[in-house]
Amino acid sequence: MTSTTEAITGGRLMVELLEEAGVEIVFGYPGGAILPFYDELYHSKKIKHILVRHEQGAIHMAEGYARSTGKLGVCIATSGPGATNLITGLTDAKMDSVPILAITGQVATDAIGTDAFQEADIFGITIPITKYNALIKKADDLARHFEEAIKIAMGGRPGPVLLDFPKDVQLGKTTVRKAQTLKIAPHHYERPKVKGDPQEFAEALNAAKRPLLYVGGGAINSFASAEIKALAEKANAPVTTTLMGLGAFPGTHPLSVGMLGMHGTAYANKAVLECDYILNLGARFDDRVAKYQDFAPNAVRAHIDIDAAEFNKRINVDYILHGDLKDAIREILPFVKGGDRGEWIQNIQTLKQNHPLDYDNSGESIKPQDFLHRVYTKTKGEAIVSTDVGQHQMWAAQYYLFDKPNTWLTSGGLGTMGYGLPAAIGAKFGNPDKTVICVTGDGSFQMCIQELATIAQSKLGVKILLFNNNFLGMVRQWQELFYEERFSESQWTYNPNFVKLAEAYGIPAMRIEKKSEIDKGVEFFLKDSGSALIEVMIPAEEKVFPMIPAGKSQQDLIEFKDLGKLKK
């Protein structure tokens, strides 16, 4: 350990360490066990603190900030209920590989284990849902734990870390400003060298007649979008993305076949069935995309990932490269040849023509697909879009095309309702000059609705697109299709007046109900850089298609045109 002659408190040191790490903004909610740290934070000239209305809002804001900027997201909570309110967000960040530092207050060390007021074993609780966590037992240990936490959060496959910070440690004095040695091995945080044979990988791709690139969220975490584009164009290979990979490859590119999986495009899912080589670039073969035996049944399978635990976890593969995706593609590219794949590309185009995204836009009711397409056109696809979880999430993924990484924010692995609004707030703080839109539903919106106050207090220009069908829409869809229309507890018998609620926070709001009102609604929604809420009433019967039923494979895909047959 290195030290100085001046002793400072643990709380002061934590502030200095955050400043040295380049942290400019933190999201938090104070309480008794974290007050000494907050008192030191009060004096910081470099760190802006955003006061949230609920700790779950704090961590989702940190997630939105991190995912839209590529930087570390930081959130703060007090002990006990404050800390446990972070649990959902920590799990969300772990599932979606988001670098988050959570700092939680804790009761004094001599009170730990006594069931003291607002005590919870957050260290024990969060072991399964963090990459690293630590209970800081003395101020002299703070510098080491902090450095280990930051390195692990940002290193390798990113993820959340937590530092539990007892009140007496915040007040205790230390001269140790920097750790001389760490208690973690370098392989936990250093960028790994690529392991495997890049030439062998490339030759398998060169031999394919019908290759398909399958791009996941790891492509965004590794900043590999340019390399993926170069690979696709050199190999003349179509590209499909997961929900988390949207934006890693331009959605408007001629080689793009859009999203695959449960609610992916029909042509992407059919391409998976027809390809003879599939290259997974930073995805995890999750269950909403790949069924064990039936995924790409006619294809040679290859996988590049920074996390070795993902190899052969759900789907067995023929070729493996372990390492950072950006580095791995750079090593492959010199060996890739641009074969003539005109017949395969034409086949993809035919699939697109014969199996387009489709819905019934007749009548006077507003269809969410139509409205989202209008918003996409108006913003020229340049907005940062966050969503909650449900039908609106899938419609946004289908009808708003993303050409750039870090512009699509959604809860993919955990599927967290309540994520969208605070994530949009975090993204706006990280990207103040960009249009940030939260696409939500009447169910999800009410999970973290109190964060409207955070928007109002900070005068933040977040746009909220609220689809209201007075149902838990995706639950209703499943109940109609698979539970013989038994709508058990999925209908809201009472919703608030969302327009008046937004206006109570000083946020301009409008409600529209008919197709003829769409143009004025879009104009109101996007007329300036200020905050706005547009409530769009949609039919409860509207569904998300295509759809692969749970547990089924691409072969069981249901398209919009199949709905009549399905009901029979």
C-alpha positions as CSV (number, residue, x, y, z in Angstrom):
1,M,0.0,0.0,0.0
2,T,1.1,3.6,-0.6
3,S,0.3,6.3,1.8
4,T,0.6,9.9,2.5
5,T,1.2,11.8,5.7
6,E,-2.3,13.4,5.7
7,A,-5.1,11.2,7.1
8,I,-8.5,11.6,5.6
9,T,-11.8,10.0,6.3
10,G,-13.1,7.0,4.3
11,G,-15.9,9.1,3.0
12,R,-13.5,11.7,1.7
13,L,-11.3,9.1,0.1
14,M,-14.3,7.5,-1.6
15,V,-15.1,10.8,-3.2
16,E,-11.5,11.3,-4.3
17,L,-11.3,7.9,-5.8
18,L,-14.5,8.5,-7.8
19,E,-13.1,11.7,-9.0
20,E,-9.8,10.1,-10.0
21,A,-11.7,7.4,-11.9
22,G,-13.3,10.1,-14.0
23,V,-16.8,9.7,-12.6
24,E,-18.8,12.9,-13.4
25,I,-22.3,11.9,-12.4
26,V,-23.9,9.6,-9.7
27,F,-27.5,8.7,-9.0
28,G,-28.6,8.1,-5.4
29,Y,-30.8,8.5,-2.4
30,P,-29.4,9.3,1.0
31,G,-30.1,7.7,4.3
32,G,-28.6,7.5,7.8
33,A,-25.9,4.9,7.2
34,I,-24.5,6.6,4.1
35,L,-24.6,10.2,5.4
36,P,-20.9,10.7,6.2
37,F,-20.2,9.9,2.6
38,Y,-22.9,12.2,1.4
39,D,-21.4,15.0,3.6
40,E,-18.1,14.6,1.8
41,L,-19.8,14.4,-1.6
42,Y,-21.4,17.8,-0.9
43,H,-18.0,19.4,-1.2
44,S,-17.1,17.8,-4.6
45,K,-16.7,20.2,-7.5
46,K,-16.4,17.4,-10.1
47,I,-19.2,15.0,-9.4
48,K,-22.9,15.8,-10.0
49,H,-25.4,14.0,-7.9
50,I,-28.9,13.2,-9.2
51,L,-31.4,12.8,-6.4
52,V,-33.8,10.0,-7.4
53,R,-37.2,9.1,-5.9
54,H,-36.5,5.4,-5.5
55,E,-33.3,3.4,-5.3
56,Q,-34.5,1.2,-8.2
57,G,-34.7,4.3,-10.3
58,A,-31.1,5.1,-9.3
59,I,-29.6,1.9,-10.6
60,H,-31.6,1.9,-13.8
61,M,-30.5,5.5,-14.4
62,A,-26.9,4.3,-13.9
63,E,-27.6,1.5,-16.4
64,G,-29.0,3.9,-19.0
65,Y,-26.1,6.2,-18.5
66,A,-23.6,3.3,-18.8
67,R,-25.1,1.7,-21.9
68,S,-25.6,5.0,-23.8
69,T,-22.0,6.3,-23.1
70,G,-19.9,3.2,-22.6
71,K,-18.8,4.6,-19.3
72,L,-19.2,3.3,-15.7
73,G,-22.6,3.9,-14.1
74,V,-22.6,4.7,-10.4
75,C,-25.5,4.6,-7.9
76,I,-25.7,5.1,-4.2
77,A,-28.1,3.9,-1.5
78,T,-28.2,3.6,2.2
79,S,-28.3,0.4,4.2
80,G,-31.1,-2.1,4.7
81,P,-34.1,-1.2,2.5
82,G,-32.1,1.3,0.4
83,A,-29.6,-1.4,-0.5
84,T,-32.1,-4.1,-1.1
85,N,-34.0,-1.8,-3.5
86,L,-31.0,-2.1,-5.8
87,I,-31.4,-5.8,-6.1
88,T,-33.5,-5.9,-9.3
89,G,-31.2,-3.4,-11.0
90,L,-28.0,-5.3,-10.0
91,T,-29.6,-8.5,-11.4
92,D,-30.6,-6.7,-14.6
93,A,-27.0,-5.3,-15.0
94,K,-25.5,-8.8,-14.4
95,M,-27.8,-10.4,-17.0
96,D,-27.1,-7.7,-19.6
97,S,-23.4,-7.1,-18.9
98,V,-23.7,-3.5,-17.8
99,P,-20.8,-1.9,-15.8
100,I,-22.3,-0.5,-12.6
101,L,-20.7,0.5,-9.3
102,A,-23.2,0.4,-6.4
103,I,-22.1,2.0,-3.2
104,T,-24.3,1.1,-0.2
105,G,-24.2,2.4,3.3
106,Q,-24.0,-0.2,6.1
107,V,-24.4,-0.1,9.9
108,A,-21.3,0.3,11.9
109,T,-19.0,-2.7,11.9
110,D,-19.5,-3.5,15.6
111,A,-23.3,-3.6,14.9
112,I,-23.1,-6.0,11.9
113,G,-24.9,-9.2,12.7
114,T,-27.0,-7.9,15.6
115,D,-30.1,-7.1,13.6
116,A,-29.4,-3.4,14.0
117,F,-31.9,-0.8,12.6
118,Q,-31.8,-0.9,8.8
119,E,-29.3,-3.7,8.7
120,A,-29.3,-6.2,5.8
121,D,-26.5,-8.5,4.7
122,I,-26.2,-6.9,1.3
123,F,-22.8,-8.5,0.8
124,G,-24.3,-12.0,1.1
125,I,-27.5,-11.2,-0.8
126,T,-25.6,-9.9,-3.8
127,I,-23.0,-12.5,-4.3
128,P,-24.9,-14.3,-7.1
129,I,-25.8,-11.0,-8.9
130,T,-22.5,-9.1,-9.0
131,K,-19.2,-9.7,-10.6
132,Y,-17.5,-8.5,-7.4
133,N,-18.6,-7.3,-4.0
134,A,-16.9,-6.4,-0.8
135,L,-17.7,-5.4,2.8
136,I,-15.1,-2.7,3.6
137,K,-14.1,-3.4,7.2
138,K,-11.6,-0.6,7.7
139,A,-10.7,2.6,5.9
140,D,-7.2,1.3,5.0
141,D,-8.8,-1.3,2.8
142,L,-11.0,1.1,0.8
143,A,-8.4,2.0,-1.9
144,R,-7.8,-1.7,-2.7
145,H,-11.4,-2.7,-2.8
146,F,-12.3,0.3,-5.0
147,E,-9.6,-0.4,-7.5
148,E,-10.5,-4.1,-7.7
149,A,-14.2,-3.2,-8.1
150,I,-13.6,-0.7,-11.0
151,K,-11.3,-3.0,-12.8
152,I,-13.7,-6.0,-12.6
153,A,-16.8,-3.9,-13.5
154,M,-15.2,-2.6,-16.7
155,G,-12.9,-5.5,-17.5
156,G,-13.6,-8.6,-19.6
157,R,-17.4,-9.1,-19.8
158,P,-18.7,-6.0,-18.0
159,G,-21.0,-6.2,-15.1
160,P,-22.1,-4.8,-11.7
161,V,-20.0,-4.5,-8.6
162,L,-21.0,-3.5,-5.1
163,L,-19.0,-1.9,-2.2
164,D,-20.7,-2.1,1.2
165,F,-19.5,0.9,3.2
166,P,-20.1,0.8,7.0
167,K,-20.8,4.1,8.7
168,D,-17.8,3.9,11.0
169,V,-15.5,3.2,8.0
170,Q,-16.8,6.3,6.3
171,L,-15.8,8.3,9.4
172,G,-12.5,6.4,10.1
173,K,-9.2,7.9,9.1
174,T,-6.7,6.5,6.7
175,T,-3.5,7.6,4.9
176,V,-3.7,4.8,2.3
177,R,-4.7,6.4,-0.9
178,K,-3.8,3.7,-3.4
179,A,-3.3,-0.1,-3.2
180,Q,0.2,-1.3,-3.9
181,T,-1.1,-4.9,-4.6
182,L,-4.5,-6.3,-5.5
183,K,-6.0,-9.5,-4.3
184,I,-7.5,-10.4,-7.7
185,A,-5.7,-12.1,-10.6
186,P,-5.0,-10.0,-13.7
187,H,-7.1,-12.3,-15.9
188,H,-10.2,-11.0,-14.1
189,Y,-9.8,-7.6,-15.6
190,E,-7.1,-7.5,-18.3
191,R,-8.1,-7.7,-22.0
192,P,-7.5,-11.3,-22.9
193,K,-5.4,-12.4,-25.8
194,V,-7.4,-14.1,-28.5
195,K,-7.3,-17.9,-28.1
196,G,-8.0,-20.1,-31.1
197,D,-7.2,-20.2,-34.7
198,P,-8.5,-17.1,-36.6
199,Q,-7.4,-18.6,-40.0
200,E,-9.4,-21.8,-39.4
201,F,-12.3,-19.7,-38.4
202,A,-12.1,-17.6,-41.6
203,E,-11.7,-20.7,-43.8
204,A,-14.9,-22.2,-42.4
205,L,-16.7,-18.9,-43.3
206,N,-15.1,-18.8,-46.8
207,A,-16.3,-22.3,-47.5
208,A,-19.9,-21.5,-46.7
209,K,-22.4,-20.8,-49.4
210,R,-25.1,-19.4,-47.1
211,P,-23.4,-17.7,-44.1
212,L,-25.2,-15.7,-41.5
213,L,-23.6,-13.4,-38.8
214,Y,-25.5,-13.5,-35.5
215,V,-24.6,-10.4,-33.5
216,G,-25.3,-9.9,-29.7
217,G,-24.8,-7.3,-27.1
218,G,-21.2,-8.2,-26.6
219,A,-20.5,-6.4,-29.9
220,I,-21.6,-3.1,-28.4
221,N,-19.7,-3.7,-25.2
222,S,-16.5,-4.4,-27.2
223,F,-17.0,-1.4,-29.5
224,A,-16.8,-3.7,-32.4
225,S,-19.4,-2.3,-34.7
226,A,-17.0,-1.1,-37.4
227,E,-15.2,-4.4,-37.4
228,I,-18.5,-6.3,-37.8
229,K,-19.5,-4.1,-40.7
230,A,-16.2,-4.7,-42.4
231,L,-16.5,-8.4,-41.8
232,A,-20.1,-8.6,-43.2
233,E,-19.2,-6.5,-46.3
234,K,-16.0,-8.4,-47.0
235,A,-17.7,-11.8,-46.6
236,N,-20.9,-10.6,-48.3
237,A,-22.7,-12.2,-45.4
238,P,-26.2,-11.2,-44.1
239,V,-26.4,-10.1,-40.5
240,T,-29.0,-10.7,-37.8
241,T,-28.9,-9.3,-34.3
242,T,-30.3,-10.2,-30.9
243,L,-32.5,-7.8,-29.0
244,M,-29.4,-6.7,-27.1
245,G,-27.4,-6.4,-30.3
246,L,-29.6,-3.9,-32.1
247,G,-27.5,-1.0,-33.4
248,A,-24.3,-3.0,-33.5
249,F,-24.9,-3.4,-37.2
250,P,-26.8,-0.8,-39.1
251,G,-30.5,-1.7,-39.3
252,T,-30.8,0.0,-42.7
253,H,-27.8,-1.8,-44.2
254,P,-28.7,-4.0,-47.2
255,L,-27.2,-7.0,-45.5
256,S,-29.3,-6.5,-42.4
257,V,-32.1,-9.1,-41.8
258,G,-33.1,-7.5,-38.5
259,M,-33.7,-9.1,-35.1
260,L,-34.1,-12.8,-34.7
261,G,-35.7,-14.8,-31.8
262,M,-39.2,-15.0,-30.3
263,H,-40.4,-11.7,-31.8
264,G,-37.7,-11.2,-34.4
265,T,-38.4,-10.8,-38.1
266,A,-39.7,-13.9,-40.0
267,Y,-36.9,-13.5,-42.6
268,A,-34.2,-13.5,-39.9
269,N,-35.7,-16.6,-38.3
270,K,-36.1,-18.4,-41.6
271,A,-32.5,-17.4,-42.6
272,V,-31.4,-19.3,-39.4
273,L,-33.1,-22.4,-40.7
274,E,-31.6,-22.1,-44.2
275,C,-28.0,-21.0,-43.5
276,D,-25.1,-23.4,-43.7
277,Y,-22.8,-21.5,-41.4
278,I,-23.7,-19.2,-38.5
279,L,-21.1,-17.1,-36.7
280,N,-22.2,-15.9,-33.2
281,L,-20.5,-12.6,-32.4
282,G,-20.8,-11.8,-28.7
283,A,-24.2,-13.4,-28.0
284,R,-25.2,-16.1,-25.5
285,F,-27.6,-18.3,-27.5
286,D,-30.3,-17.4,-25.0
287,D,-33.6,-19.3,-24.8
288,R,-35.6,-16.6,-26.6
289,V,-33.4,-17.2,-29.7
290,A,-32.1,-20.7,-29.7
291,K,-33.7,-24.1,-28.9
292,Y,-31.2,-26.8,-28.1
293,Q,-31.3,-29.2,-31.0
294,D,-33.2,-27.2,-33.6
295,F,-31.1,-24.0,-33.8
296,A,-29.5,-23.6,-37.3
297,P,-29.9,-27.3,-37.9
298,N,-28.1,-27.3,-41.2
299,A,-25.3,-25.0,-40.3
300,V,-21.7,-25.2,-39.1
301,R,-21.7,-23.2,-35.9
302,A,-19.0,-20.8,-34.7
303,H,-18.8,-18.6,-31.7
304,I,-16.6,-15.7,-30.5
305,D,-17.0,-14.5,-27.0
306,I,-15.0,-12.9,-24.2
307,D,-16.7,-15.1,-21.6
308,A,-15.5,-18.8,-21.9
309,A,-18.5,-19.9,-19.8
310,E,-20.8,-19.2,-22.8
311,F,-19.1,-21.7,-25.1
312,N,-21.3,-24.9,-25.6
313,K,-23.5,-23.8,-22.6
314,R,-26.8,-24.1,-24.5
315,I,-25.8,-24.8,-28.1
316,N,-22.8,-26.9,-29.2
317,V,-20.5,-25.2,-31.7
318,D,-17.9,-26.4,-34.1
319,Y,-15.4,-23.4,-33.9
320,I,-14.5,-21.3,-30.9
321,L,-12.5,-18.1,-30.5
322,H,-12.1,-16.8,-27.0
323,G,-11.3,-13.2,-26.5
324,D,-12.4,-9.6,-27.0
325,L,-14.7,-9.5,-30.0
326,K,-13.0,-6.4,-31.6
327,D,-9.6,-8.0,-31.4
328,A,-10.9,-11.4,-32.7
329,I,-12.6,-10.0,-35.8
330,R,-9.4,-8.0,-36.6
331,E,-7.5,-11.2,-36.5
332,I,-10.0,-13.0,-38.7
333,L,-10.4,-10.3,-41.4
334,P,-7.1,-10.8,-43.3
335,F,-8.1,-14.4,-44.0
336,V,-11.7,-13.7,-45.1
337,K,-12.4,-13.9,-48.8
338,G,-15.4,-12.3,-50.5
339,G,-17.0,-15.2,-52.3
340,D,-19.9,-15.0,-54.7
341,R,-23.0,-15.3,-52.6
342,G,-25.5,-13.7,-55.0
343,E,-27.9,-16.6,-54.8
344,W,-28.0,-16.5,-51.0
345,I,-28.4,-12.7,-50.9
346,Q,-31.2,-13.0,-53.4
347,N,-32.8,-15.7,-51.3
348,I,-32.7,-13.3,-48.3
349,Q,-34.4,-10.6,-50.4
350,T,-37.1,-13.1,-51.4
351,L,-37.7,-14.0,-47.7
352,K,-38.0,-10.3,-46.9
353,Q,-40.6,-9.8,-49.7
354,N,-42.6,-12.9,-48.8
355,H,-42.5,-12.5,-45.0
356,P,-42.5,-8.8,-44.1
357,L,-43.4,-7.4,-40.8
358,D,-47.1,-7.0,-41.0
359,Y,-50.2,-5.8,-39.1
360,D,-53.7,-4.6,-39.9
361,N,-53.8,-0.8,-40.2
362,S,-57.4,-0.5,-41.3
363,G,-59.9,1.4,-39.2
364,E,-59.6,4.5,-37.1
365,S,-57.8,3.1,-34.1
366,I,-54.1,3.9,-33.7
367,K,-51.8,1.0,-34.3
368,P,-48.6,1.2,-32.3
369,Q,-46.5,-0.1,-35.2
370,D,-47.7,2.8,-37.3
371,F,-47.1,5.3,-34.6
372,L,-43.5,4.1,-34.0
373,H,-42.7,4.2,-37.7
374,R,-43.9,7.8,-37.8
375,V,-41.7,8.6,-34.8
376,Y,-38.8,6.8,-36.5
377,T,-39.3,8.8,-39.7
378,K,-39.6,12.1,-37.8
379,T,-36.4,11.6,-35.8
380,K,-34.6,10.1,-38.8
381,G,-33.6,7.2,-36.6
382,E,-31.2,9.3,-34.6
383,A,-32.8,9.2,-31.2
384,I,-31.7,7.1,-28.2
385,V,-34.6,4.9,-27.4
386,S,-35.2,3.1,-24.1
387,T,-38.1,0.8,-23.5
388,D,-39.8,-1.0,-20.7
389,V,-40.8,-4.7,-21.1
390,G,-43.8,-6.0,-23.0
391,Q,-45.5,-5.6,-26.3
392,H,-44.3,-2.0,-26.7
393,Q,-40.7,-3.2,-26.3
394,M,-41.0,-5.6,-29.2
395,W,-42.8,-3.2,-31.4
396,A,-40.1,-0.6,-30.8
397,A,-37.4,-3.3,-31.6
398,Q,-39.2,-4.1,-34.9
399,Y,-40.2,-0.7,-36.2
400,Y,-37.5,1.7,-35.0
401,L,-34.3,0.9,-36.9
402,F,-31.0,1.5,-35.2
403,D,-27.9,2.3,-37.2
404,K,-25.6,3.1,-34.3
405,P,-24.5,1.3,-31.2
406,N,-25.5,2.6,-27.7
407,T,-28.8,4.0,-28.9
408,W,-31.0,1.1,-27.9
409,L,-31.6,0.6,-24.2
410,T,-33.8,-2.2,-23.0
411,S,-33.9,-4.9,-20.3
412,G,-33.1,-8.1,-22.3
413,G,-32.0,-10.8,-20.0
414,L,-34.1,-10.1,-16.9
415,G,-37.1,-8.4,-18.6
416,T,-37.5,-5.7,-16.0
417,M,-40.7,-3.7,-16.0
418,G,-39.9,-0.2,-14.7
419,Y,-36.5,0.0,-16.5
420,G,-37.5,2.3,-19.3
421,L,-38.2,5.7,-17.7
422,P,-35.1,5.8,-15.4
423,A,-32.9,4.4,-18.1
424,A,-34.0,7.2,-20.4
425,I,-33.2,9.7,-17.7
426,G,-29.7,8.3,-17.2
427,A,-29.1,8.3,-21.0
428,K,-30.2,11.9,-21.2
429,F,-27.8,13.0,-18.5
430,G,-25.1,11.2,-20.4
431,N,-26.1,12.6,-23.8
432,P,-27.7,16.0,-23.2
433,D,-27.6,17.0,-26.8
434,K,-29.5,13.9,-28.2
435,T,-33.2,13.2,-28.4
436,V,-34.0,10.5,-25.8
437,I,-37.3,8.6,-26.0
438,C,-38.8,6.3,-23.5
439,V,-41.2,3.8,-25.1
440,T,-43.4,2.4,-22.3
441,G,-46.8,0.8,-21.6
442,D,-49.4,1.6,-19.0
443,G,-48.3,-1.3,-16.9
444,S,-44.5,-0.8,-16.9
445,F,-44.8,3.0,-16.6
446,Q,-46.4,2.7,-13.2
447,M,-43.4,0.7,-11.8
448,C,-41.1,3.7,-11.6
449,I,-43.5,6.5,-12.4
450,Q,-42.2,8.6,-9.5
451,E,-39.1,9.4,-11.5
452,L,-41.2,12.0,-13.3
453,A,-40.1,14.1,-10.4
454,T,-36.5,13.6,-11.3
455,I,-37.2,14.8,-14.8
456,A,-39.0,17.9,-13.5
457,Q,-36.4,18.7,-10.9
458,S,-33.5,18.6,-13.4
459,K,-35.6,20.2,-16.2
460,L,-34.6,17.2,-18.4
461,G,-35.8,16.9,-21.9
462,V,-36.9,13.2,-21.9
463,K,-39.7,12.2,-24.3
464,I,-42.2,9.6,-23.0
465,L,-44.2,7.6,-25.5
466,L,-46.9,5.8,-23.5
467,F,-49.0,3.1,-25.2
468,N,-52.1,2.5,-23.2
469,N,-54.4,-0.5,-23.8
470,N,-55.6,-0.8,-20.2
471,F,-54.0,-4.3,-20.1
472,L,-50.7,-6.0,-19.3
473,G,-50.5,-6.4,-23.1
474,M,-48.0,-9.3,-23.5
475,V,-49.7,-11.2,-20.7
476,R,-53.1,-10.7,-22.4
477,Q,-51.6,-11.9,-25.7
478,W,-50.4,-15.1,-24.2
479,Q,-53.7,-15.6,-22.4
480,E,-55.7,-15.1,-25.6
481,L,-53.5,-17.4,-27.7
482,F,-52.5,-20.1,-25.2
483,Y,-55.0,-19.9,-22.3
484,E,-58.3,-19.9,-24.1
485,E,-58.9,-16.2,-23.5
486,R,-58.9,-16.5,-19.7
487,F,-57.7,-13.0,-18.9
488,S,-56.7,-13.7,-15.3
489,E,-55.6,-10.5,-13.6
490,S,-54.2,-8.9,-16.7
491,Q,-56.7,-6.0,-17.2
492,W,-56.4,-2.7,-15.4
493,T,-59.8,-1.8,-14.0
494,Y,-58.4,1.6,-13.1
495,N,-55.6,3.6,-14.6
496,P,-54.8,7.2,-13.6
497,N,-55.2,10.1,-15.9
498,F,-51.7,10.0,-17.3
499,V,-51.9,13.4,-18.9
500,K,-52.9,15.2,-15.7
501,L,-50.3,13.2,-13.8
502,A,-47.5,14.3,-16.1
503,E,-48.8,17.9,-16.0
504,A,-48.7,17.8,-12.2
505,Y,-45.0,17.4,-12.6
506,G,-44.8,20.3,-15.1
507,I,-44.4,17.9,-18.1
508,P,-46.4,18.9,-21.2
509,A,-48.7,16.0,-22.1
510,M,-51.3,15.0,-24.7
511,R,-53.6,12.0,-25.3
512,I,-54.6,10.8,-28.7
513,E,-57.1,8.1,-29.6
514,K,-57.8,8.1,-33.4
515,K,-55.5,7.6,-36.4
516,S,-56.4,11.1,-37.6
517,E,-54.7,12.5,-34.5
518,I,-51.3,10.9,-35.2
519,D,-49.7,13.8,-37.1
520,K,-50.5,16.4,-34.4
521,G,-49.5,13.9,-31.7
522,V,-46.1,13.3,-33.3
523,E,-45.6,17.1,-33.8
524,F,-46.5,17.8,-30.2
525,F,-44.2,15.0,-29.0
526,L,-41.1,16.1,-30.9
527,K,-41.7,19.9,-31.4
528,D,-38.8,21.0,-29.2
529,S,-36.0,19.7,-27.0
530,G,-38.1,19.8,-23.8
531,S,-39.8,17.0,-22.0
532,A,-43.1,15.7,-23.2
533,L,-45.5,12.8,-22.7
534,I,-47.8,11.4,-25.4
535,E,-50.4,8.9,-24.3
536,V,-51.4,6.8,-27.3
537,M,-54.6,4.7,-26.9
538,I,-54.3,1.4,-28.7
539,P,-56.6,-1.6,-29.1
540,A,-56.2,-4.2,-26.3
541,E,-56.4,-6.9,-29.0
542,E,-53.3,-5.7,-30.9
543,K,-50.6,-8.3,-30.8
544,V,-46.9,-8.7,-31.5
545,F,-46.0,-10.8,-34.6
546,P,-44.1,-12.7,-35.7
547,M,-44.0,-14.9,-32.6
548,I,-42.2,-18.2,-31.7
549,P,-44.2,-19.8,-28.8
550,A,-42.2,-20.4,-25.7
551,G,-40.1,-23.6,-25.9
552,K,-40.6,-23.9,-29.7
553,S,-38.1,-23.3,-32.4
554,Q,-37.8,-21.2,-35.6
555,Q,-39.8,-23.9,-37.4
556,D,-42.8,-23.1,-35.3
557,L,-42.9,-19.4,-36.1
558,I,-46.3,-17.7,-36.2
559,E,-46.7,-14.8,-38.5
560,F,-49.5,-12.2,-38.6
561,K,-51.1,-14.0,-41.6
562,D,-51.2,-17.2,-39.5
563,L,-53.4,-15.7,-36.7
564,G,-56.7,-16.9,-38.2
565,K,-55.4,-20.5,-38.5
566,L,-54.0,-20.3,-35.0
567,K,-57.4,-19.4,-33.5
568,K,-59.0,-22.3,-35.3
